[in-house]
Amino acid sequence: MALLSHLASLPVTWLLATLAAYRLALMVHRRSGGSAWMHPVAVATLLLVCLLLLTGVDYETYFEGGRYIHVLLGPATVALAVPLYHQLARLKRDWFSLVAGALIGSAAAVSIGMLCAAFLDASRDTVISMSVKSVTMPIALGLTEKFGGVVSLTSALVMLTGILGGALSQPLLALMHMREAHINGFTLGVVAHGIGTARALQGGQEMGAFAGLAMGLAGLLTALLLPLCLKLAGFI
Protein backbone atom coordinates (compact mmCIF):
# COMPACT_ATOMS: atom_id res chain seq x y z
CA MET A 1 0.00 0.00 0.00
CA ALA A 2 2.83 2.38 0.81
CA LEU A 3 4.37 1.74 -2.61
CA LEU A 4 1.04 2.36 -4.38
CA SER A 5 0.53 5.60 -2.46
CA HIS A 6 4.01 6.73 -3.40
CA LEU A 7 3.45 5.91 -7.08
CA ALA A 8 0.11 7.75 -7.05
CA SER A 9 1.84 10.89 -5.81
CA LEU A 10 4.39 10.93 -8.64
CA PRO A 11 3.63 13.21 -11.63
CA VAL A 12 5.18 10.70 -14.05
CA THR A 13 2.60 8.11 -13.00
CA TRP A 14 -0.26 10.26 -14.24
CA LEU A 15 1.61 11.31 -17.36
CA LEU A 16 2.03 7.65 -18.29
CA ALA A 17 -1.57 6.89 -17.28
CA THR A 18 -2.81 9.67 -19.59
CA LEU A 19 -0.79 8.37 -22.53
CA ALA A 20 -1.92 4.78 -21.90
CA ALA A 21 -5.58 5.83 -21.61
CA TYR A 22 -5.40 7.75 -24.89
CA ARG A 23 -3.72 4.82 -26.65
CA LEU A 24 -6.50 2.53 -25.48
CA ALA A 25 -9.11 5.12 -26.49
CA LEU A 26 -7.69 5.19 -30.03
CA MET A 27 -8.22 1.45 -30.27
CA VAL A 28 -11.80 1.79 -29.06
CA HIS A 29 -12.46 4.58 -31.56
CA ARG A 30 -11.19 2.46 -34.46
CA ARG A 31 -13.23 -0.54 -33.35
CA SER A 32 -16.36 1.64 -33.24
CA GLY A 33 -15.89 2.64 -36.87
CA GLY A 34 -14.95 6.21 -36.01
CA SER A 35 -18.13 7.00 -34.06
CA ALA A 36 -18.32 10.58 -32.79
CA TRP A 37 -19.60 9.26 -29.46
CA MET A 38 -16.44 7.16 -29.11
CA HIS A 39 -14.07 10.06 -29.68
CA PRO A 40 -10.62 9.20 -28.23
CA VAL A 41 -10.65 12.22 -25.94
CA ALA A 42 -14.06 11.25 -24.52
CA VAL A 43 -13.06 7.63 -23.95
CA ALA A 44 -9.68 8.54 -22.46
CA THR A 45 -11.32 11.07 -20.14
CA LEU A 46 -13.83 8.49 -18.93
CA LEU A 47 -11.04 5.97 -18.29
CA LEU A 48 -8.99 8.50 -16.33
CA VAL A 49 -11.99 9.66 -14.28
CA CYS A 50 -12.74 6.05 -13.33
CA LEU A 51 -9.10 5.50 -12.41
CA LEU A 52 -8.99 8.62 -10.23
CA LEU A 53 -12.19 7.61 -8.46
CA LEU A 54 -10.91 4.10 -7.82
CA THR A 55 -7.58 5.32 -6.46
CA GLY A 56 -8.98 8.30 -4.57
CA VAL A 57 -6.52 10.69 -6.22
CA ASP A 58 -7.65 14.31 -6.56
CA TYR A 59 -7.47 16.39 -9.72
CA GLU A 60 -4.62 18.59 -8.49
CA THR A 61 -2.39 15.53 -7.97
CA TYR A 62 -3.29 14.17 -11.39
CA PHE A 63 -2.63 17.49 -13.11
CA GLU A 64 0.94 17.59 -11.81
CA GLY A 65 1.59 14.93 -14.44
CA GLY A 66 -1.05 16.01 -16.94
CA ARG A 67 0.39 19.53 -17.19
CA TYR A 68 3.25 18.22 -19.33
CA ILE A 69 0.74 17.34 -22.04
CA HIS A 70 -1.27 20.49 -21.37
CA VAL A 71 1.79 22.61 -22.27
CA LEU A 72 1.70 21.13 -25.79
CA LEU A 73 -1.79 22.48 -26.47
CA GLY A 74 -0.44 25.95 -27.24
CA PRO A 75 2.01 24.87 -29.99
CA ALA A 76 -0.59 22.45 -31.38
CA THR A 77 -3.09 25.30 -31.67
CA VAL A 78 -0.57 27.55 -33.42
CA ALA A 79 0.24 24.74 -35.89
CA LEU A 80 -3.34 24.95 -37.16
CA ALA A 81 -2.29 28.11 -39.00
CA VAL A 82 -0.57 25.92 -41.61
CA PRO A 83 -3.75 24.55 -43.27
CA LEU A 84 -5.40 27.95 -42.77
CA TYR A 85 -2.71 29.57 -44.92
CA HIS A 86 -4.02 27.64 -47.92
CA GLN A 87 -7.47 29.22 -47.46
CA LEU A 88 -6.38 32.86 -47.71
CA ALA A 89 -8.54 33.59 -50.76
CA ARG A 90 -11.74 32.54 -48.98
CA LEU A 91 -10.67 34.36 -45.80
CA LYS A 92 -10.22 37.62 -47.68
CA ARG A 93 -13.64 37.22 -49.28
CA ASP A 94 -15.64 36.10 -46.24
CA TRP A 95 -13.76 37.72 -43.34
CA PHE A 96 -16.71 39.81 -42.14
CA SER A 97 -19.12 36.85 -42.04
CA LEU A 98 -16.55 34.72 -40.23
CA VAL A 99 -15.85 37.33 -37.54
CA ALA A 100 -19.57 38.01 -37.11
CA GLY A 101 -20.31 34.31 -36.75
CA ALA A 102 -17.57 33.84 -34.18
CA LEU A 103 -18.75 36.92 -32.25
CA ILE A 104 -22.38 35.75 -32.13
CA GLY A 105 -21.36 32.20 -31.22
CA SER A 106 -18.99 33.34 -28.47
CA ALA A 107 -21.47 35.81 -26.99
CA ALA A 108 -24.18 33.14 -26.99
CA ALA A 109 -21.89 30.57 -25.36
CA VAL A 110 -20.82 32.92 -22.55
CA SER A 111 -24.29 34.32 -21.83
CA ILE A 112 -26.13 30.99 -22.02
CA GLY A 113 -23.55 29.32 -19.78
CA MET A 114 -23.84 32.06 -17.18
CA LEU A 115 -27.64 32.18 -17.35
CA CYS A 116 -27.99 28.40 -16.95
CA ALA A 117 -25.69 28.38 -13.94
CA ALA A 118 -27.44 31.38 -12.39
CA PHE A 119 -30.86 29.80 -12.99
CA LEU A 120 -29.70 26.74 -11.04
CA ASP A 121 -28.62 29.06 -8.20
CA ALA A 122 -24.96 28.13 -8.67
CA SER A 123 -22.17 29.91 -6.84
CA ARG A 124 -20.14 32.71 -8.39
CA ASP A 125 -17.21 30.35 -8.97
CA THR A 126 -19.44 27.89 -10.81
CA VAL A 127 -20.98 30.61 -12.97
CA ILE A 128 -17.51 31.73 -14.04
CA SER A 129 -16.50 28.14 -14.80
CA MET A 130 -19.63 27.66 -16.91
CA SER A 131 -19.04 30.86 -18.86
CA VAL A 132 -15.80 29.61 -20.46
CA LYS A 133 -16.89 26.06 -21.29
CA SER A 134 -16.90 26.65 -25.06
CA VAL A 135 -13.31 27.80 -25.60
CA THR A 136 -10.10 25.84 -25.94
CA MET A 137 -8.60 24.53 -22.72
CA PRO A 138 -5.57 26.86 -22.30
CA ILE A 139 -7.72 29.98 -22.67
CA ALA A 140 -10.53 28.57 -20.52
CA LEU A 141 -8.16 27.70 -17.67
CA GLY A 142 -6.41 31.07 -17.91
CA LEU A 143 -9.70 32.95 -17.70
CA THR A 144 -10.91 30.75 -14.85
CA GLU A 145 -7.78 31.40 -12.82
CA LYS A 146 -7.92 35.13 -13.51
CA PHE A 147 -11.57 35.64 -12.53
CA GLY A 148 -11.79 33.11 -9.69
CA GLY A 149 -13.51 30.06 -11.14
CA VAL A 150 -12.90 26.40 -10.30
CA VAL A 151 -10.11 25.00 -12.48
CA SER A 152 -11.11 21.35 -12.14
CA LEU A 153 -14.76 22.15 -12.94
CA THR A 154 -13.74 24.24 -15.94
CA SER A 155 -11.62 21.37 -17.26
CA ALA A 156 -14.53 18.96 -17.01
CA LEU A 157 -17.00 21.38 -18.61
CA VAL A 158 -14.67 22.23 -21.50
CA MET A 159 -14.13 18.54 -22.17
CA LEU A 160 -17.84 17.75 -21.98
CA THR A 161 -18.72 20.67 -24.27
CA GLY A 162 -16.18 19.54 -26.83
CA ILE A 163 -17.42 15.95 -26.79
CA LEU A 164 -21.10 16.85 -27.09
CA GLY A 165 -20.45 19.61 -29.62
CA GLY A 166 -18.37 17.32 -31.80
CA ALA A 167 -20.98 14.58 -31.69
CA LEU A 168 -24.15 16.67 -32.16
CA SER A 169 -23.19 19.55 -34.45
CA GLN A 170 -22.65 17.52 -37.62
CA PRO A 171 -26.03 15.70 -37.54
CA LEU A 172 -27.76 19.03 -36.85
CA LEU A 173 -25.99 20.72 -39.75
CA ALA A 174 -26.92 17.81 -42.00
CA LEU A 175 -30.58 18.23 -41.02
CA MET A 176 -30.30 21.88 -42.10
CA HIS A 177 -28.70 20.77 -45.39
CA MET A 178 -25.47 22.62 -44.65
CA ARG A 179 -22.79 20.43 -46.14
CA GLU A 180 -20.10 22.95 -47.12
CA ALA A 181 -16.77 21.98 -45.58
CA HIS A 182 -15.86 25.49 -44.41
CA ILE A 183 -19.25 26.01 -42.70
CA ASN A 184 -19.10 22.63 -40.95
CA GLY A 185 -15.53 23.24 -39.85
CA PHE A 186 -16.19 26.75 -38.58
CA THR A 187 -19.22 25.55 -36.61
CA LEU A 188 -17.21 22.77 -34.99
CA GLY A 189 -14.47 25.21 -34.01
CA VAL A 190 -16.89 27.66 -32.36
CA VAL A 191 -19.01 25.14 -30.44
CA ALA A 192 -16.52 22.35 -29.75
CA HIS A 193 -13.07 24.07 -29.66
CA GLY A 194 -10.11 21.65 -29.81
CA ILE A 195 -12.08 18.42 -29.87
CA GLY A 196 -14.28 19.77 -32.65
CA THR A 197 -11.21 20.92 -34.56
CA ALA A 198 -9.64 17.48 -34.26
CA ARG A 199 -12.83 15.96 -35.66
CA ALA A 200 -12.94 18.56 -38.44
CA LEU A 201 -9.40 17.67 -39.51
CA GLN A 202 -10.65 14.15 -40.13
CA GLY A 203 -12.99 15.65 -42.74
CA GLY A 204 -10.24 17.29 -44.75
CA GLN A 205 -7.80 20.19 -44.77
CA GLU A 206 -10.38 22.87 -45.60
CA MET A 207 -12.73 21.78 -42.84
CA GLY A 208 -9.89 21.59 -40.33
CA ALA A 209 -8.51 24.99 -41.33
CA PHE A 210 -11.78 26.80 -40.68
CA ALA A 211 -12.31 24.91 -37.43
CA GLY A 212 -8.90 26.09 -36.23
CA LEU A 213 -9.72 29.66 -37.25
CA ALA A 214 -13.04 29.52 -35.42
CA MET A 215 -11.44 28.08 -32.29
CA GLY A 216 -8.90 30.90 -32.20
CA LEU A 217 -11.47 33.63 -32.85
CA ALA A 218 -13.86 32.21 -30.25
CA GLY A 219 -11.10 32.13 -27.65
CA LEU A 220 -10.05 35.71 -28.37
CA LEU A 221 -13.61 37.05 -28.41
CA THR A 222 -14.54 35.18 -25.23
CA ALA A 223 -11.55 36.71 -23.46
CA LEU A 224 -12.82 40.15 -24.52
CA LEU A 225 -16.49 39.51 -23.79
CA LEU A 226 -16.19 37.73 -20.44
CA PRO A 227 -15.14 40.75 -18.33
CA LEU A 228 -18.06 42.74 -19.74
CA CYS A 229 -20.55 39.93 -19.00
CA LEU A 230 -19.19 39.46 -15.49
CA LYS A 231 -19.40 43.19 -14.83
CA LEU A 232 -23.01 43.32 -16.06
CA ALA A 233 -23.81 40.37 -13.78
CA GLY A 234 -22.23 42.17 -10.80
CA PHE A 235 -19.46 39.62 -10.28
CA ILE A 236 -16.61 42.09 -10.73
Secondary structure by P-SEA (a helix, b strand, c coil): caaaaaaaacaaaaaaaaaaaaaaaaaaaaaacccccccaaaaaaaaaaaaaaaaccccccccccaaaaaaaaaaaaaacaaaaaaaaaaaaacaaaaaaaaaaaaaaaaaaaaaaaaaacccaaaaaaaaaccccaaaaaaaaaaacccaaaaaaaaaaaaaaaaacaaaaaaaaccccaaaaaaaaaacccaaaaaaaaaacaaaaaaaaaaaaaaaaaaaaaaaaaaaaaccc
